[in-house]
Amino acid sequence: MKSKVMLSIDCEMVLCEDGTVAVVKVCAVDHNLEVKLDELVNPNKAVADYRTDITGISAEDLEGVTCSLVDIQKSLKKLLSHGTILVGHSVHNDMQALKIDHPRIIDTSYIFKCGDLPTAAPSLNNLCKSVLGSPVRQKGEPHDCLNDAKAAMKLVLAKLEYGFDAPISVINNNMSDSDLAKLLLHNIPVDVTYQDLLKLFPGKYNVDIKNDLKVRGPNYATFAVFKDDREAYEAFKAIEAPERRDHSGRPQKHIFLQTSSGKSISLYVRRMTAAAPLNGHDLLNKRRAQDENGDPRRQHSKNETKDSKKQRTCLHHCEHVKEIEKLKEELCQSEDEIFELQKIIAALARKDGL
């Protein structure tokens, strides 16, 4: 992938009286962070809320503005030609507001694995803190459309150059102490009661199973709430089951439980934050220092042999990763088979009155 064919965009939108949103500003930069588009846009309809505290734009800013959404679409059509890759953070929102479509996209809300968020997608501000070492804006400041477009491009360039393949620790100001004192219980069959779930934790813990259930089809999820984050951590570690990582790098355990009705069920218990993920900014600085002390890319003719050896090592590493993933799949399959056998045994025992 060549950075010369990337364009990063960001938009600011207002709420209109007809209930729709309209674009009022669009900015775009290339891989050199050179400004390719920086325009205020007339929504051409009555505005109900300019959301100035977020957009930084007021009615006075749009007085005399003649640029329309159609004009912006024409400009973007030129900029996005010839195989250009569109970059942005949660860029589908911008594309929907701009009423454009594009087949080549890099969305910064998805390209990093984040290990300590209750949801998978971090904010642009928190992601920049963790990967680049500084936020896009300070708390309470309105958005700066141009700065946001540049920030998304910087994140993509950092990802392309340094990888960040392992889960990183994303600074999350929204993670409160009360959130850290929880364990998420999910994939629970709907007929399992909270009294059954309490069996997961020894009597020494004063745990509360929340009633605000999140039902998804035949299963639901809820929280086990402890006194503090230390107790939640200890309770998780005390559960006798293999510890794995979910898709965002957070530790979780697949548990088999015998309910009070004699039924064998399985569920997952997951921590709210990763155990010890990499810090993206520290990793970035470390790799930059390694490059400055002798990056093979800066000593190409001298280090061709080293590059070849590195390539072979990478290939071996990839093979090991594939083997590990294969073993994980086989282990999951074995656990599922064991679970099915447990259900059969329990059913036979009930039938025979045992």
SULRA-V686486 format. One record per backbone hydrogen bond with DSSP energy under -0.5 kcal/mol. CO is the residue of the C=O (numbers start at 0). NH is the residue of the N-H. If there is no record, write none. Layout:
BEGIN
[[CO,NH] [CO,NH]]
END
This chain:
BEGIN
[[1,4] [2,5] [4,84] [5,30] [6,86] [7,28] [9,26] [11,23] [11,24] [13,15] [13,21] [14,47] [14,48] [15,18] [19,15] [21,13] [23,40] [24,11] [25,38] [26,9] [27,35] [27,36] [28,7] [29,32] [33,29] [36,27] [38,25] [40,42] [45,16] [48,14] [50,53] [50,54] [51,55] [53,142] [57,60] [57,61] [58,61] [59,62] [61,64] [66,41] [67,71] [68,72] [69,73] [70,74] [71,75] [72,76] [73,77] [74,78] [75,79] [77,80] [80,83] [83,85] [84,6] [85,105] [86,8] [87,89] [87,107] [89,92] [89,93] [90,94] [91,95] [92,96] [93,97] [94,98] [94,99] [102,104] [103,85] [105,87] [105,107] [106,109] [106,110] [111,113] [112,114] [112,167] [119,121] [122,126] [123,127] [124,128] [125,129] [125,170] [126,130] [127,131] [127,132] [127,133] [129,280] [137,140] [142,144] [143,147] [144,148] [145,149] [146,150] [147,151] [148,152] [149,153] [150,154] [151,155] [152,156] [153,157] [154,158] [155,159] [156,160] [157,161] [158,162] [161,163] [163,112] [166,277] [167,114] [167,169] [168,170] [168,279] [170,172] [171,174] [173,175] [175,179] [176,180] [178,181] [180,225] [181,271] [182,184] [182,223] [183,185] [183,269] [184,221] [185,267] [187,219] [188,191] [192,196] [193,197] [194,198] [195,198] [196,199] [197,200] [201,204] [204,206] [207,209] [207,224] [210,212] [212,214] [213,220] [215,218] [217,189] [218,215] [219,187] [220,213] [221,184] [222,209] [222,224] [223,182] [224,207] [227,231] [228,232] [229,233] [230,234] [231,235] [232,236] [233,237] [234,238] [235,238] [238,240] [241,253] [243,251] [245,248] [249,245] [250,270] [251,243] [252,254] [252,268] [254,266] [256,258] [256,264] [258,261] [262,258] [262,264] [264,256] [266,254] [267,185] [268,252] [269,183] [277,168] [277,279] [278,282] [279,283] [280,284] [281,285] [282,286] [283,287] [284,288] [285,289] [286,290] [287,291] [288,292] [290,293] [290,294] [294,297] [294,298] [295,298] [298,302] [302,306] [303,307] [304,308] [305,309] [306,310] [307,311] [308,312] [309,313] [310,314] [311,315] [312,316] [313,317] [314,318] [315,319] [316,320] [317,321] [318,322] [319,323] [320,324] [321,325] [322,326] [323,327] [324,328] [325,329] [326,330] [327,331] [328,332] [329,333] [330,334] [331,335] [332,336] [333,337] [334,338] [335,339] [336,340] [337,341] [338,342] [339,343] [340,344] [341,345] [342,346] [343,347] [344,348] [345,349] [346,350] [347,351] [348,353] [349,352]]
END
